[in-house]
Amino acid sequence: MLRSEKLLKWYEKCNCQTEMKLGLRLWSYVREEASQGRKAPIDPFTRESTKPSASQGVPLGGMGTGSISRGFRGEFKHWQITPGSCDMSPVMENQFSIFITREGGTKKYSSVLAPGQHDGLKKSSDDGISSWDWKLRGDRSTYHALFPRAWTVYDGEPDPELKLSCRQISPFIPHNYEESSLPVSVFVYTLVNTGKERAKVSLVMTWANSIGGLSHQSGGHVNEPFIGENGISGVLLHHKTANNNPPVTFAVAARENQNVDVTVLPIFGLSGESSVTAKEMWGTMVQGGCFDRDNFNAGPSMPSSVGDTVCAAVSASTWVEPHGRCTVVFSLAWSSPKVKFKKGSTYHRRYTKFYGTSPRSAINLAQDALMKYKHWEEEIDKWQTPILRDERFPEWYKITLFNELYFLVAGGTVWIDSDLSSSLPEDSDLPLHNSTCNSTVPLIGSSPPDFDDKENVGKFLYLEGVEYFMWCTYDVHFYASFALLDLFPKIELSIQRDFARAVLREDRTRVRFLADGTWGTRKVIGAVPHDLGAHDPWHELNAYNIHDTSRWKDLNPKFVLQVYRDFAATDDMSFGRDVWPAVCTAMEYIEQFDRDGDCMIENDGFPDQTYDAWTVLGVSAYCGCLWLAALQAAAAMARSLGHDDYADRCMVKFAKAKHVFEAKLWNGSYFNYDSGTSYSSHSIQADQLAGQWYTASSGLPPLFDEDRIKCTLQKIFDYNVMRVKGGRIGAVNGMHPNGKVDETCMQSREIWTGVTYSLAATMLLHGMEDQAFTTAQGIFLAGWSEEGYGYWFQTPEAWTIDGHYRSLIYMRPLAIWAMQHALSPPRAILEAPKVNTMERAYVSPGALQFLQDSVRKITPKSGCF
């Protein structure tokens, strides 16, 4: 025991010195990037803009449009209109407010529909929004969220005889690659009059000409009213962005009918110098319940001055009869047709394929939203109802399954139109040329290829996390990709094609790796990139520069496993044939890490995998299991494509590698962390069966005897799950066999939300339903329930036993859809013939030697791809 304590202290001392050097190099790098006007991919020194907020709610809009979130108190916050820019603070001018006058005028009520106290409000005597009536207590208001919809019920506030509800709807519709790309949301207000008097009710939506933060003060912003079709009218707010970023135009609109009148106030300000102040706007509504209809003739306003805030208001008024009911509908759209990255590349967003690139397309977006939202809801119901009614699933699981999808909107997603995917001149609305489908890979050292959009869905990016600014981080996508595969499979295949193309590319740019200060090559041919870049995605790969990821042992097996899973789930032979050369190259590349020729790869004594702070040496449970799974997946894919000889070679290696893996790591109840002699070597890793998870998810035979798999899963459940807070916070990454948490490093002692979901999925795949739902419920209890830490709609990568988080709004928790994949596998996998790859791989001893001798380190010619 004394020896172990001394060893632990020695490790802690070494780790402290190493982390200090890394911190200094990282700090220097962050400053260097900031001097160039760029955000560093990882910046642990600036966290004020991403503090957790317990009032998060369902975000607005479709995918890849630039996102805005709406908290459950009604505030519009978490602005990510510009890629890489995220401002969490709310713009308090953006509100819904209500004005009620009972017939006869004896009873009047008015209030902003935002309960509770809000920061930034001053004395009610000023001319800004503090002069408004902030009377809603909120004790009779409730919020319900089921992404992509949310419901807020105001029961008797501010009028005790008026029930009011708001239904928020965004067009996130699985398998719909058009409407799911639209930057628009709808707010449906239902008014129920329980009193004996008629009530005139006016709802007002106010909106600041802002994209978050202090952007409203930059000047040059213009508002103008509009009258559209089908009784739809509102205000356009043209926002001139700073730093030469593309402009944004908002449309705030409502629909007029025989029961609802719509009026607008195109512009008002917050100070006494404004022609119309916020205080005067409020007074007009209190007095008359509407604005002057002549305001529609106002035309565009003068550009705003630097330092001024300009806002607009849209009012929808109606009479509600005693015991009557009425509906008022608003829409919010934002047209930001161009996406510009910091190193110059500019693209058009996906929605421009259907609405064009004019900023005024915001009008058409707002109009279509008001006309089509009922159909959107029907499609959302068709998708969600079967799951919600499935009695196999606990209620908490159904809710969390849908709500974790928030990340596909709020996770900094970008979705571009492939028809306009060439880099655009900064002042042009037209592409230099249209891209063409091209199945060839450029020669090494040449410029990146034109985009290949064989799926015809454009190109899609999503961040690893708001704090980790890297697009499509692949070792994390390994967990998150189940959501895209199930809901938007063409996007998933498109991302895999991007990585397949990247495998065969090389970038000889020299990069300094911050963990040890050494210099190396940005992208090595054959190595799967860590990510698709940061400030010039698709072109400048590997924004991550902590370690040299060309030496990581998990990325290449993960590529093979994801490709095969997607191939099996979609039964897309064209996809399989197109990516096959990259699969071969990735497999050949990773074999160099079999140092002793026993067919099992070894880790190199540094954190060379997704756990990039947790050192691993020799044969490891995590990477070794992934390698075994990749060998079997490559063999299965080879057989499907008619490459039986290649499949046989893979299975020969599989047989040898499996023997080595089990001999070195199996201890009778689980697989040791690694074959080294460190303090962690005998730890119980929650993620040790990641390869088996993918194997079972893809319909392949198990890597090990079923008894060993279940024994391992039970060990993890008993120790990593149940011995930490009674199973109420998820699975800790590392646990010593004595029942103490592995404190070797930050990551060994963390609970990773996405890994917990993937562990639960593995349990489901092996018939351990009770353990699976208990394991995953820990994430719900800690992150999503009212008794937890308040991380809803911002699920972090990790938290510790005492609830401290790391990296809010993170990609990996989308792995909850791996559980759904296990519960309801794709039809193509269910109906595929079951082939025992081991039986197909049997060869005689003589042939075995021949096959071993004939395996060569050959990279396919780039032209074959």
N, C-alpha and C positions, 0 to 999 in steps of 0.2 A: 504494500500500500504506500509506504514511504517513497519507494522507488518511482511509483506512478505519479505521486504528487510532484517530485523533483522533475520528472520528465515533462509533466504538464507545465510547470513554471518555466522550464527551458524553452518549450515550444512557444509559450506566451511571450517570452522575451524576444525570441527570433521574429515572431509574427509582428510584434510591436515595432521593431526596427524596420522590418520590411514595409509595413503599412505606412510608416512615417516617410520613408523614401518615396513610396508610391504617391502619397499625398502631396509631397512637394512637387513632384513631376507633374501630377495632375493639375495642381493649382497653377503652375506655370503654363501648362497647355491651355487651360480654360481662359487665362488672361490673354494668351496669344490669339486664340480664336475670337475673343471679344474685341480685340483691337482691329480685327478684320470685319467686324460687324456680324460675326457668326456665333451661333450657339454651339457650345461643345456638346458632343454626344452624351457625355456623362458629366454632370456638374453638381457635386454634393455640397458645394459651398453656397448655392443660391436656392433656397427652398421656400422663401416667403410667398412666392406666387402659387405654390402648390400645397398649402397647408390643408389638412383635412377639414371638411365642413359637414356638420351633421344635418344640414338642410339640403343635401343634394337630391335631385330628382331625375325624371326621365328626360333625356336630351331631345332636341328638336331636329327635324329634317331626316333626309335619307342618308345614304352612305357616301363618303368622299366629297361632300359638298362644302366643307367648312362648317363647323358645328357650334351650336349655342345650347347650353343646358338650362333647364328651368328647375329651380329648387322647389321643395314641397310647400314653401311659404309663398310661392308665386314669383320669386325673383329670377330674372334672366341673368345668367352668370356663366362662367367657364367658357370664355370666348376663344375659339380656335378657327377663325376665318382664314388667317394666313398660316401656311404650313410652318410648324415649329414655334409658333407664337401662341402662348396660352395664358390668358388672364382669368384667374378664378373669381375675382371680385365682381359683385353684381353691379349693373348699371341701374340705379334706383329710379331713374326717370321712366324706365320701361315697366309699365304697370297696367293692370286692368282695374278700373274703378266703377262704382255703381252709384246711381242717383235715382231716388225713388220719391215720387209724390203721390200721396193718396188723393182720390177724387175729393174735391172741395178744398184741397190745399192745406188742411189742418195738420197733416202728418207729413214730415219730410225727413228723409234719411240720405246720407251720403258718406261714402268711405272708400278708401283704397282697399282693394281686395288682397291685402297682404297682412296677415296677422303677426302680432308680436312686435317687439322693438327692433329698430334697424339702425345700424351704424351710419353716421354721416348726416343724420337729420338734425337741423339746427332749430332755432326758435321759430314758432309758427308765424311770427310777425314779418319774416322776410318774404321776398318775392319769388322764391324758388319752391321746390316741392315740399319743403317743410310746412308751407302754408296750407297744404292739402289736409283733408280729414283722414287721419290714420287711426280709425276708431275700432277696427276689427280686433277683438280680443283673441279669437282663434280657439277658444275652449269648446266651441260647438262646431268647429270645422274639422274635417277629416280628409286625408290624402290617401289615394289608392294607386298603386303603380303595377302595371303589367306591360312591360315594354312590347311594342312601341307606343302604348297608350297610357294615359294617366287620368285619374278622376279626382277632382276636388269638390267636396260638398260643403256648402256654407248653409247650415241649418238654422234659419232664423236670425242671421246676422247680415246686415245691420237692422233689417226690418224683421221683427219677430213673426210676422205673418207672411213672409216670402221665403220660400225654399229655393235655393240657387245651387246649381251644379255646373262645373266646367269639365268638359271632356276634351283632352288634348290628344290629337291624332297625328302621326307622321307616317309617310308611305314606306315603311320597311316591310316589304312583301317578298317572302322567299320565292326564288326562281323567276322573279320579275326584275329583269335587268334594265328596265327603263324607268319605271316609276320609283324604284328603290334608290335611284340616283338623284332625286329631285330635292332641291334646297327649299323646303316648304313645310309648314305645319298648320293645322287647323285647330281652332278653339270653339267648341260647340257649347253654348250656354243654354241651359234649360231653366226656365222660370216657372214656378208653381205658386200661385196666389191662394193661400189658405184663408185669407180674410174675407170680409163681407163687402169691401169697397174695391172698386177698380183701382188699379195702380199703374201709373205711368213710370216705366222703368227705362232708364238710359244706361247703357254700358259704354264705357270709353276705353279704348286702347291707346295709350301714349307710348311714344317711341323716340328715343334720342338718336341723332345722327352720329352713331358711334359703333366701333367694332371692339369695344372693351377698353379697359384701362383709361388712359388720358387721351385717347384718339379723338374724342369729340372736340378737343381744344386746339387741334392742329390747323383749323381754318380751311376755307375753300369748299365747305360743304353746302349743298343746295337741296332744298325741298320743293316739291311741286305736287299739286293735286291731280288726280286723274279720274275720268269716268270711263269704265270699261263696258263690257257686254253683259247681258243677262242680269242687269241691275246691280252690278258689282262696281264699287268705287272706293277710293281711298287716297293715300298719299305715297308718292315716291320720295325716298331719301337717298340722294346721291352722295356717297362718302368718298372723299379724296384721301386715300391712304398715304401714310408717311413712308419715307425711305424707298420711294419709287416702286412700292408694291402695287399690284393691280387694284383698280378701284372696285368698290362694292356698291350696289344699289339695293336698298330694301323697299319692299312694297308692303304696306299695312292696309288691309282691305276688309270690307264687310259687304254682305249682300242685302240689297233692299228688295222688299216685296210688299204686298198689299197690307201687311201688318207691321212692317219694320221700315223705319225711315233712317237713312244714312246721311250724315253730314260730317264735314271735316274742318279742322283748323290746321292749315298746312304748315304753319311755323309759329312757335312760341319759344321764349327764352327763360332764363332763370334769374336774370337781374333786372333792376329797374330801368336799365338802358334799352331793354328789348321793346319792340313795338307792341308786342303782347307778351305779358309775363305768365309764368306758370300759375301765379296767384289769380290773375285775371281770367285765365282759361278756366280755372276751377269755379270761380264766381259765376261765369257765364253758364256753366252746366248746372250749378245749384239753382240758379234763377230760372232758366228756361228749358233745361234738359236737352239742348241741341245747339249746334253752331249755325251761323248764317250760311244759307245755301249759295249765296254769291261767292263764297270762298272757293268754289270749284272753278271760278273764272280768274283766279289770282295769278296763274302762271308760275314759272319758276321763281324762286326767291333769289335775292342777291347772295353771292357766296358769303359764308360766315367769316367773321374775323378771327384771327388767332386769339385763343383764350376764351372765346364764347362757345356756349353750348346751345345748339338749336334742336328743337324737338318738334314732333307733330302729334296730332290727336285725331282719331276716327271714332265717331259716336254712332251707335245704333240704338234707336229709341222705339219702344212699343208700348201698347196698352195691354195689360193682362186683366182679364175679367175675374170677378170673384170665383174662386175654386177653378179658375182657368189655368191654362198652360200655354207657354210660348217658347219658341226657340230663336236664338240670335247666334249668328255664326261669323267669326272673324278668321282671317288667314294672314299669315306672315310668310313672306318669301324673300330670299336674298339672292341676287344675281351677282356672282363673282366668277365670270367666265374663264378667267385666266388663273393659272397656278404658276407662280414664279419661285424658283429655288435660288438660294443665295449665290450660287456659283454661275447663275445666268440662264439656265434652261427654263423655258416657259412652255406650258402646255394648256390646252383647253380641257375644261372639266367634262365629265361624261354627259351631263345633262344638256350641254350645248349641242350634242348630236340631234336632240329632239326639239330644242327651243332656240337654237342659234346663239350667237355670241354678243348680241346687243345687250347693254345694261337694262334696256327697257323690257327685256324678256321677263323681268320680275313681275310685270303686270299680267302676262299670260300664265305665269306660274301660279300667282295668287288666284287668278280666275279659275284655272283648272282645278286647283285644290278645293275651292268652294263648290265646284260642280261635281267633283268625283269622290269626295271624302267618304260618302256612303258606300260606294263600291270598294274603296280601300278597306273599310271596316269589314265588309263581307268577306274579303279575301283573307284578312287577318284572322277572322273568326274560323274560317275553314281550316286554317293552319293550326290554330291554337286549341280549338275545342276538343279534338280527339285526345290530346295530351291532358288537358284539364279534366276530362271525364274518365281518364284511365285510372281505375281503382287500384292498380298495382303501385301507383306512385304516391308518396306522402305529399301533403299539401305544400309544405315548405319547399320541397324539391321542384314542384311545378312552377311556383312563383320565381324561385331563384334561377331556374333554367332559362326562363325568358328574360329576366331582368339582367342577367350577366351579359346579354347581348348588347347592352348599352355601349360596350366598348367599340363595336363596329361602327358606331356613329361618333362617339365622344373620344375615341382613341386616336385622334389626329389623322383620320383616314383621308386619303386622296384617291379619287377615281377619275382617270382621264379618258378622253375619247381617242381611240387609236387612229381614227381617220385624220386627226389633227395632231398626231403625236410627235411630229418633228419639232425641234426647237423653233420657237417663233421669234421674229424681230420684236424688240421691246415695245415698239409703237404700232404693231400690226395686229389686225384681227384675223389675218389669213395665214395658213401654214406655208412654209417654203415649198413643200411638196407633200403629196399624200404618200403615206407609207404603204409598202406592199408586203404581202406575206412572203417570207423568205426563210427557207429551211436550211440555209447554210450558216456556218459560223465564220467570223472573220479570221484572217490569218493572225497569228500571235503578234501583238504589238500594233495592230491596226486600230482604227477608231471603232467604237461600239457599233453594232449593227442597227439597221432599222428595226422598229418594233415588229415582232411577229405576233399577230393577234388571231391565231387560228380559232380561238373560242368565240371571237366576235363580240367581246364584252368590254373592250378597252383594257386599260392597265390599272391595277389596284395596288395601293400601298396602305399599310397601317403601322403605326409606331409600336415599338416594344413597350413604351410607356410614356406618359407625359414627362417624366423626369429622365428617361433614357431615350434620347432623340436619335433613333436608328430605325430605318424602314424595314419592315418584314424580317425582323431578327429571327434567323432560321431555327436556332436551337430552342426558341420559345414558341415559334410557329408550330413546331412539332407537337406541342400540347394543344395550342389554340385552334389548329386547323380543322378540327372535327366540326366546329360550328360552320365554317365556310363549306366544307364538304357536304354537310347535310342540307344547308339552306341555299347556298349559291355555288354549286359545284363547278360551274364554268369559271368563276373567279379563282377557285382553288386550283384548277388545272392551269390557269393562266400564270399564277404565281409559281407553280412548279416548273412551268416552261421557262420562266425568267431565271430560275436557279439552274435548270439544266443547261441553259445557254451560258450562264456564268461559270459553270464548272469548267468549260472548255476555253475560258478566257484567261488572259494573264495581264497584270498591270505591274510593270517593273518599278513603279514609283517607290522611292525609299520612305519608310515610315518608322518612327521611333515608338517602340512599345514601352508603355509607362511602367509596367510591373518591375522590369529589370533594367530599363534604360537602354537596351540594345536596339540596333537598327535592323530592318529587314524589308522584305518585298511586300507591297500592299496586297497583291492577289497572285497566288501561285496557281498555275494550270493544274487541274485535277482536284484541287481542294475546293470543297463547297464553301462559299463565302459565309461569313457570320451574318451579314446583312446586305441589303441592296444599296447602302450608302446613307448619307444624311443631306448634304447640300447640293448634290447632283446625282440623285438616285438613278439606278440602272447603268450609269456611266462610270461613276467613281464608287466602287464597291468597298465594303469593309470600313465603315466609319469607326467601328469599335477598334481601339488601339491599346487596351490594357495588356492583353497577351497577344502573341502571334497565333492567330486561330488556324493557320495552315498546319499547326502542330496539334490541334485539338483532335481528340479521338472519337467524339460523338457526332460531329456534323455530317461526315460522309455516310456513316450508317443510317443516320436519321433521314438523309436525302433518299437513300434507297428504300427505306421503309415507308416513307410518305408516298413516294412515287408508286410503289407497288400497292399500297392500300387504296390510293386514288384510282389506279388502274383496275383493281379488282372491284371497287365499289361502283365505278361508272361503266365498266366493260367497254372502255373506249380504246379500241385497237390502234387507231391513228395516234392517239396520245402516247400509247406504249411504244410504238415504233419510233416516234419522233424523239423521245427522251432516252431510248435504250443506249445509244452511244455514251451519253453522259453517265448513265448507271454503270456501264462497264468501266469508264474512266475513274469514277469515284471509288469503285471497288478496288481497282488496281492501285490507286494512289494510297489508300489506307493500309494496304498490305505491307508498306515499308515499315510500319510500326510493329510488325511481328519480328522482334529483334532476334529471336532464337530459333526461328524456323519451325515452330510447333503449331502453326496456323492460328494461334491466338494472339491478338494485338495486346500490347502492353502500354500502360501510361508511364509518363516520363518524370514523375516526381515534382510536378507543379500542377496547378489547377487547370488541367487541359481538357475541360469540358464545361457544360453549362453551369456547374457549380464552380464559378471562377474565382472563389476565394478558399476552396476546400481542396487541399493538396491530395493527390492520389498517385500511387506508385505500383508498378507491376501490373499483374492481371487485376482488373477491378470488376466488381459486380455490375456497376452501371454501364460502363463502356463495353465490357466483355459480353454482357447480355445483349446489348444493341448489336454488336458485331455478329453474334450467333444468329440473331433474328435477320440481319441484313443478308447473311449468306443464304439462308433459307428463302427469303423473299426474292433475292436475285435469281436463285435457281427456279423458283416458281414462275417468275416473269419470263425467264429464258425459255422455259418449256412452252409457255403460252405463245411466244413469238417464234417458236420453231428452232431454238438454239439448244438442242439437247446436250451437245458436248459441253457447252459452257455450264449448263445446269449440273451435269455430272461432276465437273471439276469443283463447283461450289459445294456440292454435298459431300464430296470427299474431305474438303477442308472443314466443313461443318462437323463431320464425325470426329475428326482429330481435335478440333478446337473445343468441342463440347466436353470431350474427355478431360482435356487440360483444365478447362474452366471449373468443372465439378471437382476434380481432384485437388485443385489449389484453393477453392473458396468454400465448398460445401462443408459445414461443420456439424451437420446432423439436424439442425432446425432452421437454418437460413444460410444465405451466402454472405461471407465476410465482405466488408467494405472493399478491401484490396488484399493482395498477397504480401504486402510489406510488413514492417515491424513497428509502424507508428502507433501513436495513442489511439488513432481512429481505425486501425486496420481490422479490428474485430467488431466494429460498430454495426448496428442494425440500421441500414439505410432504407428509408421509406420508399425510395425510387429504384430499388435494386432490380425489380422485374419489369423495367420499362420496355425492354425488348420483347418480353413475353406478352405484355399489354398489346403491343402492335401486332404481334403474331396472331393472337386470338382475334383482334379487331379486324384482321384481314382474312380470316377464315382459313389460316394455315395450321398445320399440326403443332401441338405444343412443343416447346424447346426441351422441356424436362418432363419427368414422370409427374402425373397429376398430383400424386401424394406429396411430392416435394414442393410443388407450386402452392398447394393449399397450406402446407405446413409453414412455408415462408410467409404467406399472407396472414396467417393466424398469428405468427410471431410478431409481425409488424403491427397488427391490430392490437394485440395484448400489450405491447411495449410502447411503440411510437404514438399510438392513438390513445389508448385507455389510461396509460400511466401519466398523461399530461392533462391536468384539469379534468380528469374523468371523461375524456373524449369530447369535450365541449369546445375545443378550439382547433381541431384538425390534427394532422399527423406531423410530428416534429421530424425534421430531416434525418437527424442522427441520434441514436440511443445506444448507450452501452448495455451489454448483456446483464449488468448488475442493476439495471433500471434507472440509471442516471443519464440525463441528457448529455450528449456529446458536446462539450464546450470548446472543442478544438479551434473553431473559428466562428465568425458571424453566421455563416450559412449552415453550419452543422447544427446550430442551436435554434434555427428559425423554423417556423411553420410556413411552408410555401402553399398558398391557396390552390394554385393550379395543379401542383403535384398531388395534393390531397384528393382533388377531383379525379385525377388520372389513376391514383391508387384505388379509389372507390370503383372506377370503371373496370379495373383489372379484377377486383373481387366479384363484380357482377358477372364478368365473363366466365368465372369459375364457380358459379352457383352459390356465392356467399352474400346473398342479398341483405341479410340483417347487418352484417359487418360493414357492407358497402354503404348503406344509407346512414348508419351510425357515424361512420368516418366522415362522409361528406356533410352531414348535418352540423358537424363542428364548425365548418366554415360559415354556414348560415347563422348559427347561434352567435358566433363571435363577430361576424361582419355585417349581417343583414337584419338580425332580430333587434327589437327595441331594447333588449337587455344586453346587447353586445357593445362593440366599440364604436358604432356609428359610421361604418365604412360603406354604406350602401351607395351604389352608383359611383364608386371610386375604389373598388376592390384593389387592395395593394398586392404587390408581388408576395410580400411576406409580413408576418408579425412574430413577435417573440411571445414567450409564455405570459409576460405581463402586459401584452397588448400594444407595444410600440411597433409602429409600422415601418416598412421600407418600400418606397416607390409606389405612390398612389396611381390609380387609373392605369392598370397594367394588363398586358395582353394574355398572360398565361391562364388566368381564371376562366377563360372561354373553354377550358378543358372540361367543364361540366357537361359540354355536349358530347364528350367521349362516353359519358354515362348513358346518354340517350342513344348513342350509337350502339352501345352494348345491349340496351334494352330493346331497341328496335333496329336491328341491323339492316343495311341496304339490301334490296331484293337481289341484286346481282351477286352479293356475297352469300346470301341464304340459298340461292338456287344454283350456285356454282358446284360442279362435281368435286367431291372430296378426294384429293390425290395425296397419298402418303409419299412425301418427297423422299423419305429415307428408303422406302422400298425401291423407288425408281433409281436411287443412287447406288444400289448395291453393285459392287464390282469385285472381281477376284483379286487376291493379293498381288498377282503379277501386274494386273491392269492398274491396281492402286499405285504401284511404284511408277508405272508409265505416266499416269495422270499427274502425279506429283512432279515428275521431272519435266512434264510438258507445260506446266503453268509458268508463264513468263510475264514479266512486268512490261506490258505493252499498252500504250495509250492509243486509242483509235485515232485515225487521221481526222483532223478537224472538219474536212470537207464532207465527211459522211453524215454529219449531223444536219 
